């Protein structure tokens, strides 16, 4: 650990200790040396972030709290970019843009797109179930509940909003939810999904214009209030943070459970999305899990690692929970041997059942 890094850590530890004690032991270890070759955090450092659009509701405040506890570090909104996770990953792998930390709404994307050329590891820190946000003023949706929601949104005049599956994992998560609801109701993946998309499960899904509208999740609130759509499949975090009326869905379809039964159930769903070369890539159903990494070209890798250590600590769990996320008690990593010392206190190996779904 360099003298500058140790000095920063000592000051940060003192500030947080005075504020309320050490949180989860993350400060006890210190940031360690950067495995990515970035410069240690110094006075005037700016934290730069890129990742899933749904994190825009929570990461800026977490980054601001982190900066307030870290002398000489700032985390302005201007240094943070939130967009579809696939677009964010390609900003690093194809456009070679540099950020201290990158985030994805599908834990499989960082290993598949960034490792090992652009990143050495991933840490998984939270889940986020899919919910149905809807306009309570829509008469066709009156009396909607978790048992009849599929029939309600199939009613005449109801338009369902979904994200673009080829740029945003929420788009294919919505497709999986529709397929799994059909499986739950009638043992047929296509029985509900077929009302909203053409193409059999596993093939490229083309929206049916009479029932489905593609729009970014960040526009769901606007679309619902304007009446452009009457329902929108979104992450719980977005619905909660945007103060939308929403319906929680059964575990069999919401992609929010992590037990073995849920994993095998979710894996039955699949769809095709457009890959970077415009060919169709098949994606299988999996729990919604958010992952993060410090890219190998990070401007300040040590600062990125310190921020991830803070994110993984119990100190941020209340903020994540209040925003609708479900923080993991302990973070998971796909490559324990590549994990920096700064993160080892609150991270364990990714369970085998989830690791096998990455490839």
Buried (B, 14 or more C-beta within 10 A) or exposed (E): BBEBBEBBBEBBBEBBEEEEEBBBEBBEBBBBBBBBEBBBBBEEBBBBBBBBBBBBBBBBBBBBBBBEBBBBBBBEEEBBBBBBBBBBBBBBBEEEBBBBBBBBBBBBBBBBBBBEEBBBBBBBBBBBBBBBBBBEEBEBBEEBEBEEBBEBBBEEEBBBBBBBBBBBBBBBBBBBBBBBBBBBBEEBBBBBBBBBBEBBBBBBBEBEEEBBBBBBBBBBBEBBEEEBBBBBBBBBBBBBBBEBBBBBBBBBBBBBBBEEEBBEBBBBBBBBBBEEEEEBBEBBBBBBBBBBBBBBBBBBBBBBBBBBBBBBBBBBBEBBBEBBBBBBEEBBBBBEEBBBBBBBBBBBEBEEEBBEBBE
